[in-house]
Amino acid sequence: MKPVQPDAHLSSVVGSKPLPRTELTKKLWDYIKKNGLQDKKDRKMINADSALKTVFGGKAKVSMFEMTKLVSGHVS
């Protein structure tokens, strides 16, 4: 897979080195699990902390499907 370059907002979560999209997604989920950001009642929802809020366009809560779409806007 071709590596993608995370922008400044996404770099604060996954690092600044170019990564294949699969590795980027894995690092994003590692961050979410490490910080307990997956909603306890509705496991499809992600609760954003301050770092993820900038990636999610200011939204406090997004679905895991919407998260994929929002993250795509932060890579080149």
N, C-alpha and C positions, 0 to 999 in steps of 0.2 A: 504493500500500500504506500502511496505517495505521502510523505510527511506534510502536515499543515502547520502554519505558524500561528500560535495563539497571540491575540493582541494584548495590550497592557492590562485590561480588566481580567481577562481569562488567565493571564500569566500568574496573577496573584494566587490562583487556585491550583493550576496544573504545572507551573514552571514556564520558563521562557524559551526553552529549546523546541525546535520543530519536532512534531510527533505524528505518527500515523493516527488517523482518526480513531481507530480501535483502541490504541494506547491512551489517547486523550480521554475517551469515554471511561476507560478503566480508572484513570487517575481521578476523574471527576467523581465517580462513584466511591472510590476510596476516601476522598475528602468528605463526601456526604455521610458515609457510614462512620468515619472517625469522629465527626462532629455531631452525630446524632440528628441529622437534619431531615431524615425521612419521617413523614408524619406517622405517629403511632397508631392512629385509628384507620386512616386511609393510606395504605402503603404506596399507592400510585402518586401521592403528592409529596413534593419536596418543599420544606420550609427554608427560605433563604436567610442566611446570615448576611452581615454587611458586605463581605466579599462577593457572595453569589448574587446579592441584590443588584450590583452594578452589571453583572453578566445577564441577569434576567430583566433588564430594563426597568428596574425599580420595583418590580413585583415582589411581594412578600411570600407568595406561595404559587407554585406552578406544578402542573402534572409532569410526569417523566417524559411524556410524549412532546409536550410543549417545550420542555427543557432542551431536547435535542435540536429543535428548530431554532431556539434562541441562541444556543451555543454556536450554531453554524454561522451566525452573523459576526462572530468574534474570531474567526480564523481566516487566513488567506493562503 
